[in-house]
Amino acid sequence: MNWFLAHEKDLADVFAEAESIISAFPAPLDHLGLAYLATFDGRKEESTKNYICYLLPYWMKDISELPPESMNKLSLANVFVMLYYFIQDDIMDSAKGEHKDKLPLANLFHMQFLSIYREMFPAGSPFWSYYETYVTEWSEAVSNEQQSDYFHHDIGKVAKKASPVKNASTGALLLANQAHLIPVVTEAVEQTLITLQMLDDWADWEEDLEEGSYNCLLASLRKHMQLSTDSTVSPEMVKQQLYVHDFLDFYGQIAITHHEQLLGLQISMTQMINFHDSLVQNIQKVALEIKENRKMLTLGGFYYFLSKTS
């Protein structure tokens, strides 16, 4: 995990600065903001990890020369980008409006990352054109995913649900006068985002099935079972495919193909490629654990109990 461990000190500084900024928000948004930040704090064991959001600026060191101050600023900006867009997701996924109290907080997060970008990029910088493109990509992707099977018909849209993350990679290349690398780096980042979404959708499939949200694993399973998009899929059907028919082997093979495509770009972003490899290995690890657990169960419940307690 050198892609993470090499930057622990930087992340500690970035999240500490984010805490300091949020602490100055008017009450009660200061306490609400700090609590929300803590749920995504990469330093905390129990937090939701969104490594690419705040580590992407540091992974750019493999391909561009930037002073540490610039990387720290881009990482801090991406922390606020992450917080802002996760609140948008919370609100859009909410059926009962339980997240409406976060709207004022979201606007303060928005103000913070815009302030950082304005400091780093003058009004005439091409950064702002890319920024607008990424907002538009995100808007279109999240608005149409329920009507489209992105995973099979337009897989790039899966990545574009996280398009604002690319502010960091594009911003870093512009600061380093390497704008010619933006297309290939963007393709590499998007490939990583697709596989990351695949892993997230494995973790969230039960919740997404219940809520009717689009999910790459469920979409892939429907196609694998030759079901129409409007066919009813029950949790029992999914579990049968996952735990009896080893569907994760098939799903993992898709991720392996993504890794081969990423390597095929021949881009010198070793840390991000290693991160992507860890995503692929995580899917393979889960698939193997399912098989091993099934073997233990065939040997008898007591044997299975002993293996787990040991």
QUIWOCOR-V754949 format. One record per residue. N is the residue number from 0. RES is the residue in one letter. BURIAL is I if it has 9 or more other C-alpha atoms within 8 Angstrom, else O. D_CENTER is the distance of its C-alpha to the mean C-alpha in whole Angstrom. Layout:
n=N res=RES burial=BURIAL d_center=D_CENTER
n=N res=RES burial=BURIAL d_center=D_CENTER
//
This chain:
n=0 res=M burial=O d_center=17
n=1 res=N burial=O d_center=19
n=2 res=W burial=I d_center=15
n=3 res=F burial=I d_center=15
n=4 res=L burial=O d_center=19
n=5 res=A burial=O d_center=20
n=6 res=H burial=I d_center=18
n=7 res=E burial=I d_center=19
n=8 res=K burial=O d_center=22
n=9 res=D burial=O d_center=20
n=10 res=L burial=I d_center=17
n=11 res=A burial=I d_center=20
n=12 res=D burial=O d_center=22
n=13 res=V burial=I d_center=19
n=14 res=F burial=I d_center=18
n=15 res=A burial=O d_center=22
n=16 res=E burial=I d_center=22
n=17 res=A burial=I d_center=20
n=18 res=E burial=I d_center=22
n=19 res=S burial=O d_center=25
n=20 res=I burial=O d_center=24
n=21 res=I burial=I d_center=23
n=22 res=S burial=I d_center=26
n=23 res=A burial=O d_center=28
n=24 res=F burial=I d_center=27
n=25 res=P burial=O d_center=30
n=26 res=A burial=O d_center=30
n=27 res=P burial=O d_center=28
n=28 res=L burial=I d_center=25
n=29 res=D burial=I d_center=25
n=30 res=H burial=I d_center=25
n=31 res=L burial=I d_center=23
n=32 res=G burial=I d_center=20
n=33 res=L burial=I d_center=21
n=34 res=A burial=O d_center=20
n=35 res=Y burial=I d_center=17
n=36 res=L burial=I d_center=16
n=37 res=A burial=I d_center=17
n=38 res=T burial=I d_center=15
n=39 res=F burial=I d_center=12
n=40 res=D burial=I d_center=14
n=41 res=G burial=I d_center=13
n=42 res=R burial=O d_center=17
n=43 res=K burial=O d_center=17
n=44 res=E burial=O d_center=17
n=45 res=E burial=O d_center=17
n=46 res=S burial=I d_center=14
n=47 res=T burial=O d_center=10
n=48 res=K burial=O d_center=9
n=49 res=N burial=O d_center=6
n=50 res=Y burial=I d_center=8
n=51 res=I burial=O d_center=7
n=52 res=C burial=I d_center=7
n=53 res=Y burial=I d_center=11
n=54 res=L burial=I d_center=12
n=55 res=L burial=I d_center=11
n=56 res=P burial=I d_center=15
n=57 res=Y burial=I d_center=16
n=58 res=W burial=I d_center=15
n=59 res=M burial=I d_center=17
n=60 res=K burial=I d_center=20
n=61 res=D burial=I d_center=21
n=62 res=I burial=O d_center=21
n=63 res=S burial=I d_center=23
n=64 res=E burial=O d_center=25
n=65 res=L burial=I d_center=24
n=66 res=P burial=O d_center=26
n=67 res=P burial=O d_center=24
n=68 res=E burial=O d_center=24
n=69 res=S burial=I d_center=22
n=70 res=M burial=I d_center=19
n=71 res=N burial=I d_center=20
n=72 res=K burial=I d_center=20
n=73 res=L burial=I d_center=17
n=74 res=S burial=I d_center=15
n=75 res=L burial=I d_center=17
n=76 res=A burial=I d_center=16
n=77 res=N burial=I d_center=12
n=78 res=V burial=I d_center=12
n=79 res=F burial=I d_center=14
n=80 res=V burial=I d_center=12
n=81 res=M burial=I d_center=9
n=82 res=L burial=I d_center=12
n=83 res=Y burial=I d_center=14
n=84 res=Y burial=O d_center=11
n=85 res=F burial=O d_center=11
n=86 res=I burial=I d_center=14
n=87 res=Q burial=I d_center=15
n=88 res=D burial=O d_center=13
n=89 res=D burial=I d_center=15
n=90 res=I burial=I d_center=18
n=91 res=M burial=O d_center=17
n=92 res=D burial=O d_center=17
n=93 res=S burial=I d_center=20
n=94 res=A burial=O d_center=23
n=95 res=K burial=O d_center=25
n=96 res=G burial=O d_center=24
n=97 res=E burial=O d_center=23
n=98 res=H burial=I d_center=21
n=99 res=K burial=O d_center=23
n=100 res=D burial=O d_center=24
n=101 res=K burial=O d_center=21
n=102 res=L burial=I d_center=22
n=103 res=P burial=O d_center=24
n=104 res=L burial=I d_center=21
n=105 res=A burial=I d_center=19
n=106 res=N burial=I d_center=21
n=107 res=L burial=I d_center=22
n=108 res=F burial=I d_center=18
n=109 res=H burial=I d_center=19
n=110 res=M burial=O d_center=22
n=111 res=Q burial=I d_center=21
n=112 res=F burial=I d_center=18
n=113 res=L burial=I d_center=21
n=114 res=S burial=O d_center=24
n=115 res=I burial=I d_center=22
n=116 res=Y burial=I d_center=21
n=117 res=R burial=I d_center=25
n=118 res=E burial=O d_center=26
n=119 res=M burial=O d_center=25
n=120 res=F burial=I d_center=25
n=121 res=P burial=O d_center=29
n=122 res=A burial=O d_center=29
n=123 res=G burial=O d_center=30
n=124 res=S burial=O d_center=27
n=125 res=P burial=O d_center=25
n=126 res=F burial=I d_center=22
n=127 res=W burial=I d_center=23
n=128 res=S burial=O d_center=23
n=129 res=Y burial=I d_center=20
n=130 res=Y burial=I d_center=18
n=131 res=E burial=O d_center=20
n=132 res=T burial=O d_center=19
n=133 res=Y burial=I d_center=15
n=134 res=V burial=I d_center=16
n=135 res=T burial=O d_center=18
n=136 res=E burial=I d_center=16
n=137 res=W burial=I d_center=13
n=138 res=S burial=I d_center=16
n=139 res=E burial=O d_center=18
n=140 res=A burial=I d_center=15
n=141 res=V burial=O d_center=14
n=142 res=S burial=O d_center=18
n=143 res=N burial=O d_center=19
n=144 res=E burial=I d_center=16
n=145 res=Q burial=O d_center=19
n=146 res=Q burial=O d_center=22
n=147 res=S burial=O d_center=20
n=148 res=D burial=I d_center=19
n=149 res=Y burial=I d_center=16
n=150 res=F burial=I d_center=15
n=151 res=H burial=O d_center=19
n=152 res=H burial=O d_center=21
n=153 res=D burial=I d_center=18
n=154 res=I burial=I d_center=15
n=155 res=G burial=I d_center=14
n=156 res=K burial=I d_center=13
n=157 res=V burial=I d_center=10
n=158 res=A burial=I d_center=9
n=159 res=K burial=I d_center=11
n=160 res=K burial=I d_center=9
n=161 res=A burial=I d_center=7
n=162 res=S burial=I d_center=10
n=163 res=P burial=I d_center=11
n=164 res=V burial=I d_center=9
n=165 res=K burial=I d_center=12
n=166 res=N burial=I d_center=14
n=167 res=A burial=I d_center=14
n=168 res=S burial=I d_center=15
n=169 res=T burial=I d_center=17
n=170 res=G burial=I d_center=19
n=171 res=A burial=I d_center=19
n=172 res=L burial=I d_center=21
n=173 res=L burial=I d_center=23
n=174 res=L burial=O d_center=24
n=175 res=A burial=I d_center=25
n=176 res=N burial=O d_center=27
n=177 res=Q burial=I d_center=25
n=178 res=A burial=O d_center=24
n=179 res=H burial=O d_center=25
n=180 res=L burial=O d_center=22
n=181 res=I burial=I d_center=20
n=182 res=P burial=O d_center=20
n=183 res=V burial=I d_center=19
n=184 res=V burial=I d_center=17
n=185 res=T burial=I d_center=15
n=186 res=E burial=O d_center=15
n=187 res=A burial=I d_center=14
n=188 res=V burial=I d_center=11
n=189 res=E burial=I d_center=10
n=190 res=Q burial=I d_center=11
n=191 res=T burial=I d_center=9
n=192 res=L burial=I d_center=6
n=193 res=I burial=I d_center=8
n=194 res=T burial=I d_center=9
n=195 res=L burial=I d_center=5
n=196 res=Q burial=I d_center=6
n=197 res=M burial=I d_center=10
n=198 res=L burial=I d_center=9
n=199 res=D burial=O d_center=8
n=200 res=D burial=I d_center=10
n=201 res=W burial=O d_center=13
n=202 res=A burial=O d_center=12
n=203 res=D burial=O d_center=13
n=204 res=W burial=I d_center=15
n=205 res=E burial=O d_center=18
n=206 res=E burial=O d_center=17
n=207 res=D burial=I d_center=16
n=208 res=L burial=I d_center=19
n=209 res=E burial=O d_center=21
n=210 res=E burial=O d_center=20
n=211 res=G burial=O d_center=20
n=212 res=S burial=O d_center=16
n=213 res=Y burial=I d_center=15
n=214 res=N burial=I d_center=14
n=215 res=C burial=I d_center=13
n=216 res=L burial=I d_center=15
n=217 res=L burial=I d_center=18
n=218 res=A burial=I d_center=18
n=219 res=S burial=I d_center=19
n=220 res=L burial=I d_center=21
n=221 res=R burial=I d_center=23
n=222 res=K burial=I d_center=24
n=223 res=H burial=O d_center=25
n=224 res=M burial=O d_center=27
n=225 res=Q burial=O d_center=28
n=226 res=L burial=O d_center=28
n=227 res=S burial=O d_center=28
n=228 res=T burial=O d_center=25
n=229 res=D burial=O d_center=27
n=230 res=S burial=O d_center=28
n=231 res=T burial=O d_center=28
n=232 res=V burial=O d_center=26
n=233 res=S burial=O d_center=26
n=234 res=P burial=O d_center=24
n=235 res=E burial=O d_center=27
n=236 res=M burial=O d_center=27
n=237 res=V burial=I d_center=23
n=238 res=K burial=I d_center=24
n=239 res=Q burial=I d_center=27
n=240 res=Q burial=I d_center=25
n=241 res=L burial=I d_center=23
n=242 res=Y burial=I d_center=25
n=243 res=V burial=O d_center=29
n=244 res=H burial=O d_center=28
n=245 res=D burial=I d_center=25
n=246 res=F burial=I d_center=23
n=247 res=L burial=I d_center=20
n=248 res=D burial=I d_center=22
n=249 res=F burial=O d_center=22
n=250 res=Y burial=I d_center=18
n=251 res=G burial=I d_center=17
n=252 res=Q burial=O d_center=20
n=253 res=I burial=O d_center=18
n=254 res=A burial=I d_center=15
n=255 res=I burial=I d_center=18
n=256 res=T burial=O d_center=19
n=257 res=H burial=I d_center=16
n=258 res=H burial=I d_center=16
n=259 res=E burial=O d_center=20
n=260 res=Q burial=O d_center=19
n=261 res=L burial=I d_center=17
n=262 res=L burial=I d_center=20
n=263 res=G burial=O d_center=22
n=264 res=L burial=O d_center=21
n=265 res=Q burial=O d_center=23
n=266 res=I burial=O d_center=21
n=267 res=S burial=O d_center=21
n=268 res=M burial=I d_center=18
n=269 res=T burial=O d_center=18
n=270 res=Q burial=I d_center=16
n=271 res=M burial=I d_center=13
n=272 res=I burial=I d_center=15
n=273 res=N burial=I d_center=15
n=274 res=F burial=I d_center=12
n=275 res=H burial=I d_center=11
n=276 res=D burial=I d_center=15
n=277 res=S burial=O d_center=14
n=278 res=L burial=I d_center=11
n=279 res=V burial=I d_center=14
n=280 res=Q burial=O d_center=16
n=281 res=N burial=O d_center=15
n=282 res=I burial=I d_center=15
n=283 res=Q burial=I d_center=19
n=284 res=K burial=O d_center=19
n=285 res=V burial=I d_center=19
n=286 res=A burial=I d_center=21
n=287 res=L burial=O d_center=24
n=288 res=E burial=O d_center=24
n=289 res=I burial=I d_center=24
n=290 res=K burial=I d_center=27
n=291 res=E burial=O d_center=29
n=292 res=N burial=I d_center=29
n=293 res=R burial=I d_center=30
n=294 res=K burial=O d_center=33
n=295 res=M burial=I d_center=34
n=296 res=L burial=I d_center=34
n=297 res=T burial=O d_center=37
n=298 res=L burial=O d_center=39
n=299 res=G burial=O d_center=39
n=300 res=G burial=I d_center=37
n=301 res=F burial=O d_center=39
n=302 res=Y burial=I d_center=38
n=303 res=Y burial=I d_center=34
n=304 res=F burial=O d_center=35
n=305 res=L burial=O d_center=36
n=306 res=S burial=O d_center=33
n=307 res=K burial=O d_center=31
n=308 res=T burial=O d_center=33
n=309 res=S burial=O d_center=34
//
